[in-house]
Amino acid sequence: MTTNIEKSLSLFRESADNHGFLVYSRGGSIPYLTSDNFETIFKDEHTLWHIPVSTIYEQPGESVIKKYGKSFMEFANLANCTLMLNVNDSAQPKEDLYKYNEEKAVSVWAPSGRQRISPDEYMNLLKSFGIGICLPPSDQIPGGAAKKRCQKSCDRSVRFLDRCLEIRKEQNLDIPVFGVLEGGDSIGYREKCIKEVIKRDIDGYVFSGFDVIGPDWKDVMKATLEFITDKKLKIMFGLFTPLEVIEAVEFGVDLFDSVICCHVAESGCALNFKFRIQYEAAEQVVSIPSKRSKQDKNSNKKDLSLYEMDLHDDIYTEDMTPLVEECTCYCCTRYTRAYLHHLLVTKEMLSEVLLMIHNLHHWKNFFKELLVHKRNNSLEQLKKIFE
């Protein structure tokens, strides 16, 4: 008899093979998009979503869902998707969040302020909301942390995982539990964490914090992966450039998220990087680099200037071309760069909607191309576009 765990993992594996990423959501919806908007991108495809705890903790909150008497999927009118509940919000700035984590709980920022989430409370939320994938709380820290802090990150995360596994066993919950790997940029404590996690009865791995540990992340990733010999799913959350995604896939990572689409849209930018080799030699309409490039380089933030176009710039005032010439999304087939520029200048909400539609469509098509190269063992060829 097939269990819910097997069904969930089958859907995850199917998404890894067909999409390669989880859709980032807030409170049960995709930022700026209605369900109809989302359908223009994914139509009838089954998708995987991850929801930050902070976006549902108070609104609607556990008490409302219990009174409603049905799952969060039904409450939010969601269909044809699988949900994962994530304590760490990959779209939220992480510089100081880790300082509020404790020995028995991690912190999230809900609308009313900081909330402590222990493994027990997390599992209660999981059951109350009817979310079928467990991603245990973890002590995520940025790069540059002291060795003692890296040790705490490792020890706490393993302890939180153990508690979630205990609750699953005690309450006979038929849900997959993923092991979250922490330890900052310390190779030693990352290795210690993975050595402990692989001893547990887990259903997959989450490589946490790699978007905030700096340029040495590949060395840390390589050292960590050497201890994983099974074929369980491997996930990375966070703001990664297309080149970093390709490099992580080479290491063996299966799934990422789509937070870059939201991050870029909220900045008034559109993803416009090339990813199809057949378009490499095609004549392209010139788009200037994002204005954010100088700011990002001076502030330790991810520099996305090579992958996006900033529609705020006056160069687009009379530009009647689509955002990306070969793109077939709803935005690019109906609107021009000049119109998007106008919406941004006049601060119209429609700008984020159209940019989000385009960015998610562009990200999806990038992963389609990426997965073809992965199957054909030609990732090096694709990577040359970005180097």
C-alpha positions as CSV (number, residue, x, y, z in Angstrom):
1,M,0.0,0.0,0.0
2,T,1.4,3.4,-1.0
3,T,1.8,5.8,1.9
4,N,1.4,9.6,1.9
5,I,5.2,9.8,2.3
6,E,5.7,7.9,-0.9
7,K,3.1,9.9,-2.7
8,S,4.6,13.2,-1.6
9,L,8.1,12.2,-2.5
10,S,6.9,10.9,-5.9
11,L,5.4,14.4,-6.6
12,F,8.6,16.0,-5.4
13,R,10.7,13.8,-7.6
14,E,8.4,14.5,-10.5
15,S,8.7,18.2,-10.0
16,A,12.5,17.9,-9.8
17,D,12.4,16.2,-13.1
18,N,9.9,18.6,-14.8
19,H,10.4,22.0,-13.1
20,G,13.5,21.9,-10.9
21,F,12.2,24.5,-8.5
22,L,9.6,25.2,-5.8
23,V,7.3,28.2,-6.1
24,Y,7.9,30.8,-3.4
25,S,4.6,31.9,-1.8
26,R,3.3,34.1,1.0
27,G,0.3,33.2,3.0
28,G,-1.0,30.7,0.4
29,S,-0.6,32.9,-2.7
30,I,2.1,33.9,-5.1
31,P,3.2,37.5,-4.5
32,Y,1.3,39.9,-6.7
33,L,-0.5,37.1,-8.6
34,T,-4.0,35.8,-8.6
35,S,-4.7,32.1,-9.3
36,D,-5.7,33.1,-12.9
37,N,-2.4,34.9,-13.3
38,F,-0.5,31.9,-12.1
39,E,-2.5,29.6,-14.5
40,T,-1.2,31.6,-17.5
41,I,2.3,30.3,-16.5
42,F,1.7,26.7,-15.2
43,K,-1.7,25.9,-16.7
44,D,-2.7,22.5,-15.3
45,E,0.7,21.4,-14.1
46,H,1.2,20.1,-10.5
47,T,3.5,22.5,-8.7
48,L,5.4,22.5,-5.4
49,W,5.1,25.5,-3.1
50,H,6.9,26.5,0.0
51,I,5.3,28.8,2.5
52,P,7.2,30.8,5.2
53,V,5.8,30.2,8.7
54,S,5.7,34.0,9.3
55,T,3.2,34.6,6.5
56,I,0.5,32.3,8.0
57,Y,1.3,32.3,11.7
58,E,-1.1,35.1,12.6
59,Q,-3.1,35.5,9.4
60,P,-5.1,33.3,9.2
61,G,-3.4,31.7,12.3
62,E,-3.9,28.3,13.8
63,S,-7.1,29.1,15.7
64,V,-8.9,30.2,12.5
65,I,-7.9,27.1,10.6
66,K,-9.0,24.9,13.5
67,K,-12.4,26.6,13.6
68,Y,-12.6,26.3,9.8
69,G,-12.2,22.5,10.2
70,K,-10.5,21.8,6.9
71,S,-7.0,22.0,5.5
72,F,-5.2,25.2,4.6
73,M,-5.3,24.1,0.9
74,E,-9.1,24.3,1.0
75,F,-9.1,27.5,3.1
76,A,-6.9,29.2,0.5
77,N,-8.7,27.6,-2.5
78,L,-5.4,25.9,-3.7
79,A,-5.4,23.0,-6.1
80,N,-2.9,20.9,-7.9
81,C,0.0,21.8,-5.7
82,T,1.9,20.3,-2.7
83,L,2.9,22.6,0.2
84,M,6.1,22.7,2.3
85,L,6.2,24.8,5.5
86,N,9.4,26.7,5.8
87,V,10.6,28.4,9.0
88,N,13.3,30.4,7.2
89,D,11.8,32.9,4.7
90,S,14.3,32.9,1.8
91,A,13.0,36.3,0.6
92,Q,13.6,38.0,4.0
93,P,16.9,39.8,4.7
94,K,18.9,37.5,7.0
95,E,21.7,39.6,8.3
96,D,20.6,39.8,11.9
97,L,17.8,37.2,12.2
98,Y,20.1,34.4,13.5
99,K,20.9,36.4,16.6
100,Y,17.4,35.8,17.9
101,N,17.5,32.0,17.6
102,E,17.6,30.1,20.9
103,E,18.5,26.7,22.3
104,K,14.9,25.5,22.1
105,A,13.4,27.7,19.3
106,V,14.0,29.8,16.3
107,S,12.5,33.2,15.6
108,V,10.3,34.4,12.8
109,W,8.8,37.9,12.2
110,A,5.0,37.9,12.0
111,P,3.0,41.1,11.5
112,S,2.9,41.7,15.3
113,G,6.6,41.1,15.8
114,R,9.0,38.3,16.7
115,Q,7.5,34.9,17.4
116,R,9.4,31.9,18.8
117,I,8.9,28.6,16.9
118,S,9.9,25.4,18.6
119,P,9.9,22.0,16.9
120,D,6.7,21.2,18.9
121,E,4.9,24.3,17.8
122,Y,6.1,23.8,14.2
123,M,4.7,20.3,14.1
124,N,1.4,21.6,15.6
125,L,1.2,24.2,12.8
126,L,1.9,21.5,10.2
127,K,-1.0,19.3,11.5
128,S,-3.4,22.2,12.0
129,F,-2.8,23.6,8.5
130,G,-2.8,20.1,6.9
131,I,0.6,20.7,5.2
132,G,2.1,17.5,4.1
133,I,5.9,18.2,4.0
134,C,8.0,18.7,7.2
135,L,11.0,21.0,7.0
136,P,12.2,21.2,10.6
137,P,13.3,24.5,12.2
138,S,17.0,25.1,11.8
139,D,19.5,27.7,13.1
140,Q,20.5,29.3,9.8
141,I,23.5,31.7,10.1
142,P,25.5,33.8,7.7
143,G,29.1,33.4,6.6
144,G,31.8,34.8,8.9
145,A,30.3,33.6,12.1
146,A,32.7,32.4,14.8
147,K,33.4,28.7,15.1
148,K,31.5,28.5,18.4
149,R,28.4,30.0,16.7
150,C,28.8,27.5,13.8
151,Q,28.8,24.6,16.3
152,K,25.6,26.0,17.9
153,S,24.0,26.1,14.4
154,C,24.9,22.5,13.8
155,D,23.9,21.2,17.2
156,R,20.6,23.0,17.4
157,S,19.5,22.0,13.9
158,V,20.2,18.3,14.6
159,R,18.4,18.6,17.9
160,F,15.4,20.2,16.2
161,L,15.3,17.5,13.6
162,D,15.4,14.8,16.2
163,R,12.4,16.3,18.0
164,C,10.4,16.5,14.8
165,L,11.2,12.9,14.0
166,E,10.1,11.9,17.6
167,I,6.8,13.7,17.1
168,R,6.2,12.0,13.8
169,K,6.8,8.6,15.4
170,E,4.8,9.4,18.6
171,Q,1.8,10.7,16.6
172,N,2.1,8.3,13.7
173,L,2.2,11.1,11.2
174,D,2.5,9.9,7.6
175,I,4.6,12.9,6.3
176,P,8.1,13.2,4.8
177,V,10.7,14.9,7.0
178,F,13.7,16.6,5.4
179,G,17.0,17.0,7.2
180,V,18.2,20.6,7.2
181,L,22.0,21.0,7.0
182,E,23.5,23.9,8.8
183,G,26.9,25.1,10.2
184,G,27.5,28.4,8.4
185,D,30.6,28.5,6.3
186,S,32.6,26.1,8.5
187,I,33.4,23.0,6.6
188,G,34.1,21.2,9.8
189,Y,30.7,21.8,11.3
190,R,28.9,21.3,8.0
191,E,30.5,17.8,7.9
192,K,29.6,17.2,11.5
193,C,26.0,18.1,10.7
194,I,25.7,15.9,7.7
195,K,27.3,13.0,9.5
196,E,24.6,13.2,12.1
197,V,21.7,13.9,9.7
198,I,22.4,10.8,7.5
199,K,22.0,8.6,10.6
200,R,18.4,9.7,10.9
201,D,15.3,8.3,9.1
202,I,14.9,11.3,6.8
203,D,13.4,11.6,3.3
204,G,15.6,14.3,1.8
205,Y,18.1,17.0,2.4
206,V,18.0,20.8,2.6
207,F,21.3,22.7,2.1
208,S,20.4,25.8,4.1
209,G,22.1,29.1,4.2
210,F,24.2,28.8,1.1
211,D,22.9,32.1,-0.3
212,V,24.4,34.0,2.6
213,I,27.8,32.3,3.3
214,G,29.8,34.1,0.6
215,P,32.1,33.1,-2.3
216,D,33.4,29.9,-0.6
217,W,30.0,28.2,-0.7
218,K,31.1,25.7,-3.4
219,D,34.0,24.4,-1.2
220,V,31.5,23.9,1.7
221,M,29.0,22.3,-0.6
222,K,31.5,19.9,-2.1
223,A,32.8,18.8,1.3
224,T,29.2,18.3,2.6
225,L,28.1,16.2,-0.4
226,E,30.9,13.7,-0.1
227,F,29.1,12.1,2.8
228,I,25.8,11.7,1.0
229,T,25.7,8.4,-0.9
230,D,21.9,7.9,-1.4
231,K,19.6,9.3,-4.1
232,K,17.3,11.3,-1.8
233,L,16.1,14.7,-2.9
234,K,18.4,17.6,-2.3
235,I,17.0,21.2,-2.0
236,M,18.5,24.7,-1.8
237,F,16.4,27.7,-0.8
238,G,17.5,31.3,-1.4
239,L,18.5,34.0,-3.9
240,F,20.8,32.3,-6.4
241,T,22.0,33.6,-9.7
242,P,21.5,31.3,-12.8
243,L,25.2,30.5,-12.8
244,E,25.1,29.5,-9.1
245,V,22.1,27.3,-9.8
246,I,23.9,25.5,-12.7
247,E,27.0,25.0,-10.4
248,A,24.7,23.6,-7.6
249,V,23.0,21.2,-10.1
250,E,26.5,19.9,-11.1
251,F,27.0,19.1,-7.4
252,G,23.7,17.1,-7.4
253,V,21.1,19.5,-6.0
254,D,17.6,18.7,-7.4
255,L,15.3,21.6,-6.4
256,F,15.6,25.4,-5.8
257,D,13.0,28.1,-5.2
258,S,11.7,31.1,-7.2
259,V,12.4,33.8,-4.7
260,I,14.6,35.6,-7.3
261,C,11.4,36.3,-9.3
262,C,9.8,38.2,-6.5
263,H,13.0,40.0,-5.4
264,V,13.6,41.3,-8.9
265,A,9.9,42.3,-9.6
266,E,9.8,44.2,-6.3
267,S,12.8,46.2,-7.5
268,G,11.1,47.2,-10.7
269,C,13.3,44.9,-12.7
270,A,12.8,42.1,-15.2
271,L,14.8,38.9,-15.7
272,N,16.4,39.1,-19.1
273,F,19.4,36.7,-19.1
274,K,20.0,34.4,-22.1
275,F,19.8,30.7,-21.4
276,R,19.1,29.1,-24.8
277,I,22.2,28.4,-26.7
278,Q,20.3,28.7,-30.0
279,Y,19.6,32.3,-29.2
280,E,23.2,33.0,-28.4
281,A,24.0,34.5,-31.8
282,A,20.6,36.1,-32.3
283,E,20.5,39.9,-32.5
284,Q,19.1,41.3,-29.3
285,V,17.6,44.6,-28.4
286,V,20.0,46.4,-26.1
287,S,19.1,46.7,-22.5
288,I,21.3,48.6,-20.0
289,P,22.5,47.0,-16.7
290,S,20.4,47.4,-13.6
291,K,21.0,50.5,-11.6
292,R,21.2,48.3,-8.5
293,S,24.6,46.9,-9.6
294,K,26.7,49.6,-7.8
295,Q,24.6,49.4,-4.6
296,D,24.8,45.6,-4.5
297,K,28.6,45.5,-5.0
298,N,29.0,47.9,-2.1
299,S,26.7,46.2,0.4
300,N,27.4,42.4,0.3
301,K,24.1,41.8,-1.4
302,K,23.8,39.6,-4.4
303,D,24.7,41.4,-7.6
304,L,22.0,40.6,-10.1
305,S,22.8,43.3,-12.6
306,L,23.9,40.8,-15.3
307,Y,20.6,39.0,-15.1
308,E,18.0,41.8,-15.0
309,M,17.0,45.0,-16.6
310,D,15.8,48.0,-14.6
311,L,12.6,49.4,-16.1
312,H,12.9,52.6,-14.1
313,D,15.6,53.9,-16.5
314,D,14.6,56.6,-18.9
315,I,16.1,54.7,-21.8
316,Y,12.9,52.7,-21.9
317,T,10.5,55.7,-22.2
318,E,9.9,55.1,-25.9
319,D,11.1,51.5,-26.2
320,M,8.2,49.6,-27.9
321,T,9.8,46.2,-27.7
322,P,8.8,43.4,-25.3
323,L,10.9,42.8,-22.2
324,V,12.6,39.8,-23.8
325,E,12.2,39.3,-27.6
326,E,11.7,35.5,-27.7
327,C,9.6,35.4,-24.5
328,T,6.0,34.1,-24.9
329,C,4.6,35.1,-21.4
330,Y,1.4,37.1,-21.0
331,C,3.4,40.3,-20.3
332,C,5.8,40.1,-23.3
333,T,3.2,39.2,-25.8
334,R,0.9,42.1,-24.9
335,Y,3.0,45.0,-23.4
336,T,6.2,46.9,-24.1
337,R,9.1,48.1,-22.1
338,A,7.8,51.6,-22.5
339,Y,4.5,50.6,-20.8
340,L,6.2,48.9,-17.9
341,H,8.4,52.0,-17.5
342,H,5.3,54.1,-17.4
343,L,3.7,51.9,-14.8
344,L,6.7,52.1,-12.6
345,V,7.1,55.9,-12.9
346,T,3.4,56.4,-12.0
347,K,3.7,53.7,-9.2
348,E,0.9,51.6,-10.6
349,M,0.4,48.2,-8.8
350,L,0.1,46.5,-12.2
351,S,3.8,46.9,-12.7
352,E,4.6,44.2,-10.1
353,V,1.9,41.9,-11.4
354,L,3.3,42.0,-15.0
355,L,6.9,41.8,-13.9
356,M,6.2,38.9,-11.6
357,I,4.4,37.0,-14.5
358,H,7.3,37.6,-16.8
359,N,10.0,36.7,-14.2
360,L,8.3,33.5,-13.1
361,H,7.8,32.5,-16.8
362,H,11.4,33.3,-17.6
363,W,12.7,31.3,-14.5
364,K,10.5,28.4,-15.5
365,N,11.9,28.3,-19.0
366,F,15.4,28.6,-17.8
367,F,14.9,25.5,-15.7
368,K,13.4,23.7,-18.7
369,E,16.6,24.4,-20.6
370,L,18.7,23.5,-17.5
371,L,17.0,20.1,-17.1
372,V,17.6,19.3,-20.8
373,H,21.3,19.9,-20.4
374,K,21.3,18.0,-17.1
375,R,19.9,14.9,-18.9
376,N,22.3,15.3,-21.8
377,N,25.3,15.8,-19.6
378,S,26.0,19.2,-21.3
379,L,25.8,21.6,-18.3
380,E,29.3,22.9,-19.1
381,Q,28.0,24.1,-22.5
382,L,25.1,26.0,-20.8
383,K,27.4,27.4,-18.1
384,K,29.6,29.1,-20.8
385,I,26.7,31.5,-21.5
386,F,27.0,33.0,-18.0
387,E,30.8,32.9,-17.6
